[in-house]
Amino acid sequence: MKFITDLWHPNVDKNGDVCISILHEPGEDKYGYEKPEERWLPIHTVETIMISVISMLADPNGDSPANVDAAKEWREDRHGEFKRKVARCVRKSQETAFE
């Protein structure tokens, strides 16, 4: 899953790729961070994936960031610089939504 607009979030890399367990290939995690049952399973539906993404957006996992810079700001200055960058991304997305 990939966002095509800029998004400043600890679990979305700078290319827009979403990094959450439910989207990782099935099986053992070579880094030992995720349990196999947390990773992709064929029983997942669009609904379960969207719920996971919405949850991730609302409550980032700062322990396993795809965007280390965003994770650092989220931990250290959540209501300051992090919030400003998120707002900037939202404004840019709104301005270009109908182009």
PyMOL commands that set and color helices and strands:
alter all, ss='L'
color gray80, all
select helices_A, chain A and resi 21-23+36-38+46-58+68-77+81-96
alter helices_A, ss='H'
color red, helices_A
deselect
rebuild
show_as cartoon
